[in-house]
């Protein structure tokens, strides 16, 4: 089972990754959109836990 703290760490890591990607790619690029979707999934999981 994923704890809230581990999930928060994953969310933060993914958020930073998405920011880095968006600095080098358009917001609509596949890389940025994919990272954003991953971040959304992690946030949704976190919201289910709280």
PyMOL commands that set and color helices and strands:
alter all, ss='L'
color gray80, all
select helices_A, chain A and resi 4-24+30-49
alter helices_A, ss='H'
color red, helices_A
deselect
rebuild
show_as cartoon
